[in-house]
């Protein structure tokens, strides 16, 4: 690559050459670790309690990634971290493919496959989770260094789109592949082994491409010579941000809102796919794996995205305060679709698809208020740090219910479990009632006199919902 005398930077190729693939690569391992693992362990016959608990543990690196993010700043370049983490993720996917256990068919059919059989698998998933979370830090930092601010703004939608393409790939295409192979071979472990192998092959190609395609920039350089002072600065900044966060007016109410607004979804999200594939005799719908990949992984994701887009448009027109109750209702009422599915156990795929799309659309629409509130509460001197703390509470709001959701379902069955989820909706409505009184009526509302200004803050494009 050629370095220009005027800028001293490597001549940059168009962001079209690397932004789409970079954010596809950011999304794929996230969905493999957090979604494919759920479906795979379920199909392998691991009980819901163990499946839910141990797959929730895999989310810890994203909850804690702010702790080691300064290391990515001071050691090596962002580009180095991206390529290195992609290489490590490729290696983990290959090892997952080669070491995946093959429980006997009668053990799988019993639904009591011991999670201890997958100890090596879980260790590899944990390493992959840390690598993926580190990759997220590096990729988002690199994005701000490798092209101009105007180009960054122009491609913010593109990166979001390709992150969601990764979502469809991870939750839809890969699950469909596993289901198709399962039907043809009648071998569940083999079907997931091939699926992980496909993931590894695709990720290897992406890694190889990025090794040569990612541009270099003089702005992307390690600050190892400043490591000591940077470490002190980071510790001081971290301390100040936490101190100012806990001193914010209404912080306890804000934390309660961040932990409870998504409580129904926190319980629901770990049991959706198991419910869809478990036999009718066990309270599930008995859908084939490939059908779940299409219904939930494709149509469900599309409904989720549509809900998020329309939620953003609606909230920008009326503001956070006026949209909050509508969005809280959209977060809670669609949970009734799972109560209906569990009681009626319909066999009509169209009905099942419509029900899932209603729930996913409502969740995508209602989640907008949650994101806006986090940005609203983060306003002030330490806005970036406070928002990072809020996202940690967001992750915790999903993890705490996830640890126990499977065990509760095993104890009370799917119908009662989904009724319990509906009862948890009262927690969402309660925190909404108290938070609504504290919100600035003008926050998040688009100023009609400045049509291009948008809302006061833009929702981060890749925040997982």
DRENDO-1510 file (C-alpha; in Angstrom, 1 decimal, always signed):
<recs>
REC; n; res; u; v; w
REC; 1; UNK; +0.0; +0.0; +0.0 .
REC; 2; UNK; +1.2; +3.5; -0.8 .
REC; 3; UNK; +1.7; +6.2; +1.9 .
REC; 4; UNK; +0.9; +9.7; +0.9 .
REC; 5; UNK; +3.4; +12.5; +1.6 .
REC; 6; UNK; +0.6; +15.0; +2.5 .
REC; 7; UNK; -1.0; +13.0; +5.3 .
REC; 8; UNK; +1.6; +10.3; +6.1 .
REC; 9; UNK; -1.2; +7.8; +6.1 .
REC; 10; UNK; -1.7; +4.7; +4.1 .
REC; 11; UNK; -3.9; +5.4; +1.1 .
REC; 12; UNK; -7.3; +4.1; +2.2 .
REC; 13; UNK; -9.5; +2.0; +0.0 .
REC; 14; UNK; -13.2; +2.5; +0.1 .
REC; 15; UNK; -14.9; +1.5; +3.3 .
REC; 16; UNK; -17.1; -0.7; +1.2 .
REC; 17; UNK; -14.2; -3.1; +1.0 .
REC; 18; UNK; -14.0; -3.7; +4.8 .
REC; 19; UNK; -16.9; -2.2; +6.8 .
REC; 20; UNK; -19.5; -4.9; +5.8 .
REC; 21; UNK; -17.1; -7.8; +6.4 .
REC; 22; UNK; -15.8; -6.4; +9.6 .
REC; 23; UNK; -19.2; -6.1; +11.2 .
REC; 24; UNK; -20.3; -9.4; +9.8 .
REC; 25; UNK; -17.3; -10.8; +11.6 .
REC; 26; UNK; -18.2; -9.0; +14.7 .
REC; 27; UNK; -21.7; -10.5; +14.8 .
REC; 28; UNK; -21.0; -14.2; +13.8 .
REC; 29; UNK; -19.1; -15.3; +16.9 .
REC; 30; UNK; -21.5; -13.5; +19.2 .
REC; 31; UNK; -24.5; -15.5; +17.8 .
REC; 32; UNK; -22.5; -18.7; +17.6 .
REC; 33; UNK; -21.6; -18.5; +21.3 .
REC; 34; UNK; -24.9; -17.1; +22.6 .
REC; 35; UNK; -27.5; -18.6; +20.3 .
REC; 36; UNK; -26.1; -21.6; +18.5 .
REC; 37; UNK; -24.9; -23.0; +21.9 .
REC; 38; UNK; -28.5; -22.8; +23.2 .
REC; 39; UNK; -30.0; -24.7; +20.3 .
REC; 40; UNK; -27.1; -27.2; +20.1 .
REC; 41; UNK; -27.2; -28.2; +23.8 .
REC; 42; UNK; -31.0; -28.4; +23.6 .
REC; 43; UNK; -30.9; -30.8; +20.6 .
REC; 44; UNK; -28.1; -32.8; +22.3 .
REC; 45; UNK; -30.6; -33.5; +25.2 .
REC; 46; UNK; -29.0; -31.3; +27.9 .
REC; 47; UNK; -31.8; -30.4; +30.4 .
REC; 48; UNK; -33.1; -26.8; +30.3 .
REC; 49; UNK; -31.8; -26.0; +33.7 .
REC; 50; UNK; -28.2; -26.8; +32.9 .
REC; 51; UNK; -28.4; -25.5; +29.4 .
REC; 52; UNK; -29.8; -22.1; +30.5 .
REC; 53; UNK; -27.3; -21.7; +33.4 .
REC; 54; UNK; -24.1; -22.6; +31.5 .
REC; 55; UNK; -25.0; -20.7; +28.3 .
REC; 56; UNK; -25.7; -17.7; +30.4 .
REC; 57; UNK; -22.2; -17.9; +31.9 .
REC; 58; UNK; -20.9; -17.6; +28.3 .
REC; 59; UNK; -22.2; -14.0; +28.3 .
REC; 60; UNK; -19.9; -12.8; +31.1 .
REC; 61; UNK; -17.1; -11.6; +28.7 .
REC; 62; UNK; -19.4; -9.0; +27.2 .
REC; 63; UNK; -20.6; -8.0; +30.6 .
REC; 64; UNK; -17.0; -7.5; +31.8 .
REC; 65; UNK; -15.2; -6.3; +28.6 .
REC; 66; UNK; -14.9; -2.7; +29.8 .
REC; 67; UNK; -12.4; -4.0; +32.4 .
REC; 68; UNK; -9.7; -5.0; +29.9 .
REC; 69; UNK; -10.6; -2.6; +27.1 .
REC; 70; UNK; -7.7; -0.2; +28.0 .
REC; 71; UNK; -5.3; -3.1; +27.1 .
REC; 72; UNK; -6.5; -2.9; +23.6 .
REC; 73; UNK; -5.7; +0.8; +23.5 .
REC; 74; UNK; -2.1; +0.6; +24.8 .
REC; 75; UNK; -0.9; -2.8; +23.4 .
REC; 76; UNK; -0.5; -3.3; +19.7 .
REC; 77; UNK; -2.8; -1.7; +17.0 .
REC; 78; UNK; -6.6; -2.1; +16.7 .
REC; 79; UNK; -5.9; -3.8; +13.4 .
REC; 80; UNK; -3.6; -6.3; +15.0 .
REC; 81; UNK; -6.2; -7.1; +17.7 .
REC; 82; UNK; -8.9; -7.6; +15.0 .
REC; 83; UNK; -6.9; -10.0; +12.9 .
REC; 84; UNK; -5.5; -11.8; +15.9 .
REC; 85; UNK; -8.9; -12.3; +17.6 .
REC; 86; UNK; -10.4; -13.5; +14.3 .
REC; 87; UNK; -7.5; -16.0; +13.9 .
REC; 88; UNK; -8.2; -17.2; +17.5 .
REC; 89; UNK; -11.9; -17.4; +16.9 .
REC; 90; UNK; -11.2; -19.5; +13.7 .
REC; 91; UNK; -9.0; -21.8; +15.8 .
REC; 92; UNK; -11.7; -22.2; +18.5 .
REC; 93; UNK; -14.4; -23.0; +15.9 .
REC; 94; UNK; -12.1; -25.6; +14.4 .
REC; 95; UNK; -11.4; -27.2; +17.8 .
REC; 96; UNK; -15.1; -27.1; +18.6 .
REC; 97; UNK; -15.8; -29.0; +15.4 .
REC; 98; UNK; -13.1; -31.6; +16.1 .
REC; 99; UNK; -13.9; -32.1; +19.8 .
REC; 100; UNK; -17.7; -32.0; +19.9 .
REC; 101; UNK; -18.9; -35.0; +22.0 .
REC; 102; UNK; -21.2; -37.6; +20.4 .
REC; 103; UNK; -23.7; -38.7; +23.1 .
REC; 104; UNK; -25.6; -41.9; +22.2 .
REC; 105; UNK; -29.0; -41.5; +20.5 .
REC; 106; UNK; -30.8; -43.0; +23.5 .
REC; 107; UNK; -29.1; -40.5; +25.9 .
REC; 108; UNK; -30.0; -37.6; +23.6 .
REC; 109; UNK; -33.6; -38.9; +23.4 .
REC; 110; UNK; -33.9; -39.1; +27.1 .
REC; 111; UNK; -33.3; -35.4; +27.5 .
REC; 112; UNK; -30.9; -36.0; +30.4 .
REC; 113; UNK; -27.5; -35.7; +28.7 .
REC; 114; UNK; -25.0; -34.6; +31.4 .
REC; 115; UNK; -23.6; -31.2; +30.8 .
REC; 116; UNK; -20.2; -32.6; +32.1 .
REC; 117; UNK; -19.9; -34.4; +28.8 .
REC; 118; UNK; -19.4; -30.9; +27.2 .
REC; 119; UNK; -16.7; -29.6; +29.6 .
REC; 120; UNK; -14.2; -29.1; +26.8 .
REC; 121; UNK; -16.9; -27.6; +24.5 .
REC; 122; UNK; -17.8; -25.1; +27.2 .
REC; 123; UNK; -14.1; -24.1; +27.8 .
REC; 124; UNK; -13.7; -23.5; +24.1 .
REC; 125; UNK; -16.9; -21.5; +24.0 .
REC; 126; UNK; -15.6; -19.3; +26.9 .
REC; 127; UNK; -12.3; -18.7; +25.1 .
REC; 128; UNK; -14.2; -17.8; +22.0 .
REC; 129; UNK; -16.5; -15.5; +24.0 .
REC; 130; UNK; -13.5; -13.5; +25.4 .
REC; 131; UNK; -11.9; -13.3; +21.9 .
REC; 132; UNK; -15.2; -12.1; +20.5 .
REC; 133; UNK; -15.7; -9.5; +23.2 .
REC; 134; UNK; -12.1; -8.3; +22.6 .
REC; 135; UNK; -12.8; -8.2; +18.9 .
REC; 136; UNK; -15.8; -6.0; +19.5 .
REC; 137; UNK; -13.7; -3.4; +21.4 .
REC; 138; UNK; -11.0; -3.4; +18.7 .
REC; 139; UNK; -13.4; -3.2; +15.8 .
REC; 140; UNK; -15.4; -0.3; +17.2 .
REC; 141; UNK; -12.2; +1.6; +18.0 .
REC; 142; UNK; -10.7; +0.8; +14.6 .
REC; 143; UNK; -13.9; +2.0; +12.8 .
REC; 144; UNK; -13.3; +5.5; +14.3 .
REC; 145; UNK; -9.7; +5.6; +13.2 .
REC; 146; UNK; -9.7; +4.1; +9.7 .
REC; 147; UNK; -11.8; +6.6; +7.9 .
REC; 148; UNK; -13.0; +10.2; +8.2 .
REC; 149; UNK; -15.8; +11.4; +10.5 .
REC; 150; UNK; -18.1; +12.1; +7.5 .
REC; 151; UNK; -17.4; +8.6; +6.2 .
REC; 152; UNK; -18.1; +7.1; +9.6 .
REC; 153; UNK; -21.5; +8.8; +9.7 .
REC; 154; UNK; -22.3; +7.6; +6.1 .
REC; 155; UNK; -21.5; +4.0; +7.0 .
REC; 156; UNK; -23.1; +3.7; +10.4 .
REC; 157; UNK; -26.2; +2.2; +8.8 .
REC; 158; UNK; -24.1; -0.2; +6.7 .
REC; 159; UNK; -22.3; -1.6; +9.7 .
REC; 160; UNK; -25.6; -2.1; +11.5 .
REC; 161; UNK; -27.1; -3.9; +8.5 .
REC; 162; UNK; -24.2; -6.3; +8.2 .
REC; 163; UNK; -24.2; -7.0; +11.9 .
REC; 164; UNK; -27.9; -8.0; +11.5 .
REC; 165; UNK; -26.9; -10.1; +8.5 .
REC; 166; UNK; -24.7; -12.0; +10.9 .
REC; 167; UNK; -27.7; -12.4; +13.1 .
REC; 168; UNK; -29.7; -14.0; +10.4 .
REC; 169; UNK; -26.7; -16.1; +9.4 .
REC; 170; UNK; -26.1; -17.3; +13.0 .
REC; 171; UNK; -29.7; -17.8; +14.1 .
REC; 172; UNK; -31.2; -18.7; +10.8 .
REC; 173; UNK; -28.8; -20.1; +8.2 .
REC; 174; UNK; -26.6; -22.2; +10.6 .
REC; 175; UNK; -29.6; -23.6; +12.4 .
REC; 176; UNK; -31.2; -24.5; +9.0 .
REC; 177; UNK; -28.0; -26.2; +7.9 .
REC; 178; UNK; -27.9; -28.2; +11.2 .
REC; 179; UNK; -31.6; -29.2; +10.7 .
REC; 180; UNK; -31.1; -30.3; +7.1 .
REC; 181; UNK; -28.1; -32.5; +7.9 .
REC; 182; UNK; -30.0; -33.9; +10.9 .
REC; 183; UNK; -32.9; -35.0; +8.7 .
REC; 184; UNK; -30.6; -36.6; +6.1 .
REC; 185; UNK; -28.2; -38.3; +8.5 .
REC; 186; UNK; -30.5; -38.8; +11.5 .
REC; 187; UNK; -27.4; -38.0; +13.6 .
REC; 188; UNK; -27.8; -34.9; +15.8 .
REC; 189; UNK; -24.2; -34.6; +17.0 .
REC; 190; UNK; -22.9; -35.0; +13.5 .
REC; 191; UNK; -25.2; -32.3; +12.2 .
REC; 192; UNK; -23.9; -29.7; +14.7 .
REC; 193; UNK; -20.3; -30.8; +14.1 .
REC; 194; UNK; -20.8; -30.0; +10.4 .
REC; 195; UNK; -22.5; -26.7; +11.2 .
REC; 196; UNK; -19.6; -25.6; +13.4 .
REC; 197; UNK; -17.2; -26.7; +10.6 .
REC; 198; UNK; -19.1; -24.5; +8.2 .
REC; 199; UNK; -18.8; -21.6; +10.7 .
REC; 200; UNK; -15.0; -22.2; +11.0 .
REC; 201; UNK; -14.5; -22.3; +7.2 .
REC; 202; UNK; -16.4; -19.1; +6.6 .
REC; 203; UNK; -14.6; -17.3; +9.4 .
REC; 204; UNK; -11.3; -18.5; +8.1 .
REC; 205; UNK; -12.0; -16.9; +4.8 .
REC; 206; UNK; -13.1; -13.7; +6.5 .
REC; 207; UNK; -9.9; -13.7; +8.6 .
REC; 208; UNK; -7.7; -14.3; +5.6 .
REC; 209; UNK; -9.4; -11.5; +3.7 .
REC; 210; UNK; -9.1; -9.0; +6.5 .
REC; 211; UNK; -5.4; -9.9; +6.9 .
REC; 212; UNK; -4.8; -8.1; +3.6 .
REC; 213; UNK; -7.9; -5.9; +3.1 .
REC; 214; UNK; -8.1; -3.9; +6.3 .
REC; 215; UNK; -6.4; -0.6; +5.7 .
REC; 216; UNK; -3.5; +0.8; +7.8 .
REC; 217; UNK; -3.5; +4.2; +9.4 .
REC; 218; UNK; -0.9; +6.2; +11.3 .
REC; 219; UNK; -3.7; +7.0; +13.8 .
REC; 220; UNK; -4.0; +3.3; +14.6 .
REC; 221; UNK; -0.9; +2.8; +16.7 .
REC; 222; UNK; -0.1; +1.2; +20.1 .
REC; 223; UNK; +0.5; +3.5; +23.1 .
REC; 224; UNK; +2.7; +1.1; +25.0 .
REC; 225; UNK; +5.2; +3.8; +25.7 .
REC; 226; UNK; +2.3; +5.5; +27.6 .
REC; 227; UNK; +1.1; +2.4; +29.3 .
REC; 228; UNK; +1.9; +3.3; +32.8 .
REC; 229; UNK; +0.4; +6.8; +32.7 .
REC; 230; UNK; -2.5; +5.4; +30.6 .
REC; 231; UNK; -3.2; +2.8; +33.2 .
REC; 232; UNK; -3.2; +5.4; +36.0 .
REC; 233; UNK; -5.4; +7.6; +33.9 .
REC; 234; UNK; -7.8; +4.8; +33.1 .
REC; 235; UNK; -8.0; +3.7; +36.8 .
REC; 236; UNK; -8.7; +7.3; +37.8 .
REC; 237; UNK; -11.3; +7.7; +35.0 .
REC; 238; UNK; -12.9; +4.5; +36.0 .
REC; 239; UNK; -13.0; +5.5; +39.7 .
REC; 240; UNK; -14.4; +8.9; +38.8 .
REC; 241; UNK; -17.0; +7.5; +36.5 .
REC; 242; UNK; -18.3; +5.0; +39.1 .
REC; 243; UNK; -18.3; +7.7; +41.8 .
REC; 244; UNK; -20.2; +10.2; +39.7 .
REC; 245; UNK; -22.6; +7.5; +38.5 .
REC; 246; UNK; -23.6; +6.4; +42.0 .
REC; 247; UNK; -24.0; +10.1; +43.0 .
REC; 248; UNK; -26.4; +10.9; +40.1 .
REC; 249; UNK; -29.9; +11.9; +41.3 .
REC; 250; UNK; -32.3; +8.9; +41.1 .
REC; 251; UNK; -29.6; +6.3; +40.5 .
REC; 252; UNK; -31.4; +3.6; +42.4 .
REC; 253; UNK; -34.5; +4.0; +40.4 .
REC; 254; UNK; -32.4; +4.0; +37.2 .
REC; 255; UNK; -30.7; +0.8; +38.2 .
REC; 256; UNK; -34.1; -0.8; +39.1 .
REC; 257; UNK; -35.4; +0.3; +35.6 .
REC; 258; UNK; -32.4; -1.2; +33.8 .
REC; 259; UNK; -32.6; -4.5; +35.7 .
REC; 260; UNK; -36.4; -4.9; +35.6 .
REC; 261; UNK; -37.7; -3.4; +32.4 .
REC; 262; UNK; -36.5; -6.4; +30.4 .
REC; 263; UNK; -37.3; -9.0; +33.1 .
REC; 264; UNK; -39.9; -10.9; +31.1 .
REC; 265; UNK; -37.6; -11.1; +28.1 .
REC; 266; UNK; -34.7; -12.2; +30.4 .
REC; 267; UNK; -36.7; -15.3; +31.3 .
REC; 268; UNK; -38.1; -15.8; +27.9 .
REC; 269; UNK; -35.1; -15.6; +25.7 .
REC; 270; UNK; -33.3; -18.7; +27.0 .
REC; 271; UNK; -36.4; -20.9; +26.6 .
REC; 272; UNK; -37.8; -19.8; +23.2 .
REC; 273; UNK; -35.8; -22.2; +21.1 .
REC; 274; UNK; -36.0; -25.2; +23.5 .
REC; 275; UNK; -39.8; -24.7; +23.6 .
REC; 276; UNK; -40.0; -24.7; +19.8 .
REC; 277; UNK; -38.0; -28.0; +19.4 .
REC; 278; UNK; -39.1; -30.0; +22.4 .
REC; 279; UNK; -41.7; -32.7; +21.7 .
REC; 280; UNK; -45.4; -31.9; +22.2 .
REC; 281; UNK; -45.4; -34.6; +24.9 .
REC; 282; UNK; -43.0; -32.4; +26.9 .
REC; 283; UNK; -45.0; -29.2; +26.4 .
REC; 284; UNK; -43.1; -28.0; +23.3 .
REC; 285; UNK; -44.1; -27.5; +19.7 .
REC; 286; UNK; -42.0; -30.3; +18.3 .
REC; 287; UNK; -40.7; -28.2; +15.3 .
REC; 288; UNK; -37.9; -29.5; +13.2 .
REC; 289; UNK; -34.5; -27.8; +13.6 .
REC; 290; UNK; -34.4; -26.5; +10.1 .
REC; 291; UNK; -37.9; -25.0; +10.4 .
REC; 292; UNK; -36.8; -23.2; +13.6 .
REC; 293; UNK; -33.9; -21.7; +11.6 .
REC; 294; UNK; -36.4; -20.3; +9.1 .
REC; 295; UNK; -39.3; -19.3; +11.4 .
REC; 296; UNK; -37.3; -17.9; +14.4 .
REC; 297; UNK; -33.9; -17.2; +12.8 .
REC; 298; UNK; -35.1; -15.4; +9.7 .
REC; 299; UNK; -38.7; -14.2; +10.0 .
REC; 300; UNK; -38.3; -13.6; +13.7 .
REC; 301; UNK; -35.2; -11.5; +13.2 .
REC; 302; UNK; -36.8; -9.5; +10.4 .
REC; 303; UNK; -39.8; -8.7; +12.7 .
REC; 304; UNK; -37.3; -7.7; +15.5 .
REC; 305; UNK; -35.4; -5.4; +13.1 .
REC; 306; UNK; -38.7; -3.9; +11.8 .
REC; 307; UNK; -39.8; -3.2; +15.3 .
REC; 308; UNK; -36.6; -1.5; +16.2 .
REC; 309; UNK; -36.7; +0.7; +13.1 .
REC; 310; UNK; -40.3; +1.8; +13.7 .
REC; 311; UNK; -39.6; +2.2; +17.4 .
REC; 312; UNK; -36.7; +4.6; +16.5 .
REC; 313; UNK; -38.9; +6.6; +14.1 .
REC; 314; UNK; -41.8; +6.8; +16.6 .
REC; 315; UNK; -39.7; +7.8; +19.6 .
REC; 316; UNK; -37.9; +10.5; +17.5 .
REC; 317; UNK; -41.3; +12.1; +16.7 .
REC; 318; UNK; -42.9; +12.1; +20.1 .
REC; 319; UNK; -39.8; +11.8; +22.5 .
REC; 320; UNK; -39.0; +9.3; +25.2 .
REC; 321; UNK; -41.6; +10.4; +27.7 .
REC; 322; UNK; -44.6; +10.1; +25.4 .
REC; 323; UNK; -43.4; +6.8; +23.8 .
REC; 324; UNK; -42.4; +5.1; +27.1 .
REC; 325; UNK; -45.8; +3.6; +28.0 .
REC; 326; UNK; -46.5; +2.5; +24.5 .
REC; 327; UNK; -43.1; +0.8; +24.3 .
REC; 328; UNK; -43.5; -0.8; +27.7 .
REC; 329; UNK; -46.8; -2.3; +26.6 .
REC; 330; UNK; -45.1; -3.6; +23.4 .
REC; 331; UNK; -42.4; -5.2; +25.6 .
REC; 332; UNK; -45.0; -7.0; +27.8 .
REC; 333; UNK; -48.3; -7.8; +26.0 .
REC; 334; UNK; -46.7; -9.9; +23.1 .
REC; 335; UNK; -45.4; -12.3; +25.8 .
REC; 336; UNK; -49.0; -13.6; +25.7 .
REC; 337; UNK; -48.2; -15.2; +22.4 .
REC; 338; UNK; -46.1; -17.8; +24.1 .
REC; 339; UNK; -48.8; -18.5; +26.6 .
REC; 340; UNK; -51.1; -19.2; +23.7 .
REC; 341; UNK; -48.5; -21.3; +21.9 .
REC; 342; UNK; -47.9; -23.4; +25.1 .
REC; 343; UNK; -51.6; -24.0; +25.7 .
REC; 344; UNK; -52.8; -24.5; +22.2 .
REC; 345; UNK; -49.6; -26.2; +20.8 .
REC; 346; UNK; -50.6; -25.4; +17.2 .
REC; 347; UNK; -49.2; -27.4; +14.3 .
REC; 348; UNK; -49.9; -24.8; +11.7 .
REC; 349; UNK; -46.5; -23.2; +10.8 .
REC; 350; UNK; -48.1; -20.0; +9.6 .
REC; 351; UNK; -49.8; -19.5; +13.0 .
REC; 352; UNK; -46.6; -20.2; +14.8 .
REC; 353; UNK; -44.7; -17.8; +12.6 .
REC; 354; UNK; -47.2; -15.0; +13.1 .
REC; 355; UNK; -47.1; -15.5; +16.9 .
REC; 356; UNK; -43.3; -15.4; +17.0 .
REC; 357; UNK; -43.2; -12.3; +14.7 .
REC; 358; UNK; -45.7; -10.5; +16.9 .
REC; 359; UNK; -43.5; -11.2; +20.0 .
REC; 360; UNK; -40.3; -10.2; +18.3 .
REC; 361; UNK; -41.7; -7.1; +16.7 .
REC; 362; UNK; -43.1; -6.0; +20.1 .
REC; 363; UNK; -39.7; -6.6; +21.7 .
REC; 364; UNK; -37.8; -4.7; +19.0 .
REC; 365; UNK; -40.2; -1.8; +19.3 .
REC; 366; UNK; -40.3; -1.7; +23.1 .
REC; 367; UNK; -36.5; -2.0; +23.4 .
REC; 368; UNK; -36.0; +1.4; +21.9 .
REC; 369; UNK; -37.3; +3.1; +25.0 .
REC; 370; UNK; -34.8; +1.1; +27.1 .
REC; 371; UNK; -31.9; +2.3; +24.9 .
REC; 372; UNK; -33.1; +5.9; +25.0 .
REC; 373; UNK; -33.4; +5.9; +28.7 .
REC; 374; UNK; -29.9; +4.6; +29.2 .
REC; 375; UNK; -28.6; +7.5; +27.0 .
REC; 376; UNK; -30.9; +9.9; +28.9 .
REC; 377; UNK; -29.5; +8.9; +32.3 .
REC; 378; UNK; -26.0; +9.0; +31.0 .
REC; 379; UNK; -26.1; +12.7; +30.1 .
REC; 380; UNK; -23.4; +14.7; +31.7 .
REC; 381; UNK; -19.6; +15.0; +32.1 .
REC; 382; UNK; -18.9; +11.3; +32.0 .
REC; 383; UNK; -21.5; +10.5; +29.4 .
REC; 384; UNK; -19.4; +7.7; +27.6 .
REC; 385; UNK; -18.3; +6.0; +30.9 .
REC; 386; UNK; -21.8; +6.2; +32.4 .
REC; 387; UNK; -23.3; +4.7; +29.3 .
REC; 388; UNK; -20.8; +1.9; +29.5 .
REC; 389; UNK; -21.9; +1.3; +33.1 .
REC; 390; UNK; -25.6; +1.3; +31.9 .
REC; 391; UNK; -24.8; -1.3; +29.3 .
REC; 392; UNK; -23.2; -3.5; +32.0 .
REC; 393; UNK; -26.5; -3.3; +33.9 .
REC; 394; UNK; -28.3; -4.1; +30.7 .
REC; 395; UNK; -26.2; -7.3; +30.3 .
REC; 396; UNK; -26.8; -8.1; +34.0 .
REC; 397; UNK; -30.6; -7.8; +33.4 .
REC; 398; UNK; -30.4; -10.7; +30.9 .
REC; 399; UNK; -27.9; -12.8; +32.9 .
REC; 400; UNK; -29.7; -12.9; +36.3 .
REC; 401; UNK; -33.0; -14.4; +34.9 .
REC; 402; UNK; -31.0; -16.6; +32.5 .
REC; 403; UNK; -29.2; -18.4; +35.3 .
REC; 404; UNK; -32.5; -19.7; +36.8 .
REC; 405; UNK; -34.9; -19.7; +33.9 .
REC; 406; UNK; -34.3; -23.3; +32.8 .
REC; 407; UNK; -34.5; -24.7; +36.3 .
REC; 408; UNK; -37.8; -22.9; +36.9 .
REC; 409; UNK; -39.2; -24.2; +33.6 .
REC; 410; UNK; -38.2; -27.8; +34.5 .
REC; 411; UNK; -40.0; -27.4; +37.8 .
REC; 412; UNK; -43.3; -25.9; +36.6 .
REC; 413; UNK; -43.6; -26.8; +32.9 .
REC; 414; UNK; -43.9; -24.6; +29.9 .
REC; 415; UNK; -47.4; -23.3; +30.4 .
REC; 416; UNK; -46.9; -22.2; +33.9 .
REC; 417; UNK; -43.5; -20.8; +33.0 .
REC; 418; UNK; -44.9; -18.5; +30.4 .
REC; 419; UNK; -47.7; -17.4; +32.8 .
REC; 420; UNK; -44.9; -16.6; +35.2 .
REC; 421; UNK; -43.3; -14.5; +32.5 .
REC; 422; UNK; -46.5; -12.6; +32.2 .
REC; 423; UNK; -46.6; -11.9; +35.9 .
REC; 424; UNK; -43.0; -10.5; +35.6 .
REC; 425; UNK; -44.5; -7.9; +33.2 .
REC; 426; UNK; -45.9; -6.1; +36.2 .
REC; 427; UNK; -42.3; -5.4; +37.2 .
REC; 428; UNK; -41.8; -3.7; +33.8 .
REC; 429; UNK; -44.9; -1.6; +34.2 .
REC; 430; UNK; -44.0; -0.7; +37.8 .
REC; 431; UNK; -40.6; +0.7; +37.0 .
REC; 432; UNK; -42.0; +2.4; +33.9 .
REC; 433; UNK; -44.6; +4.2; +36.1 .
REC; 434; UNK; -41.9; +5.6; +38.5 .
REC; 435; UNK; -39.4; +6.5; +35.8 .
REC; 436; UNK; -42.0; +8.2; +33.6 .
REC; 437; UNK; -42.3; +11.0; +36.3 .
REC; 438; UNK; -38.6; +11.9; +36.1 .
REC; 439; UNK; -38.1; +12.1; +32.3 .
REC; 440; UNK; -37.6; +15.4; +30.4 .
REC; 441; UNK; -40.6; +15.7; +28.1 .
REC; 442; UNK; -38.4; +17.0; +25.3 .
REC; 443; UNK; -35.7; +14.3; +25.5 .
REC; 444; UNK; -35.3; +12.3; +22.3 .
REC; 445; UNK; -37.8; +14.3; +20.4 .
REC; 446; UNK; -36.7; +15.5; +16.9 .
REC; 447; UNK; -36.8; +19.3; +16.6 .
REC; 448; UNK; -39.2; +20.1; +13.7 .
REC; 449; UNK; -37.2; +23.2; +13.0 .
REC; 450; UNK; -34.0; +21.2; +12.4 .
REC; 451; UNK; -35.1; +18.3; +10.2 .
REC; 452; UNK; -31.6; +16.8; +9.9 .
REC; 453; UNK; -30.7; +17.0; +13.5 .
REC; 454; UNK; -32.3; +13.8; +14.5 .
REC; 455; UNK; -32.7; +12.9; +18.2 .
REC; 456; UNK; -30.4; +14.2; +20.8 .
REC; 457; UNK; -28.5; +10.9; +20.8 .
REC; 458; UNK; -28.2; +8.1; +18.4 .
REC; 459; UNK; -28.7; +4.5; +19.5 .
REC; 460; UNK; -25.5; +2.5; +19.1 .
REC; 461; UNK; -26.0; +0.5; +16.0 .
REC; 462; UNK; -24.8; -2.9; +17.2 .
REC; 463; UNK; -26.0; -3.1; +20.7 .
REC; 464; UNK; -27.5; -6.5; +21.0 .
REC; 465; UNK; -31.2; -6.7; +21.7 .
</recs>
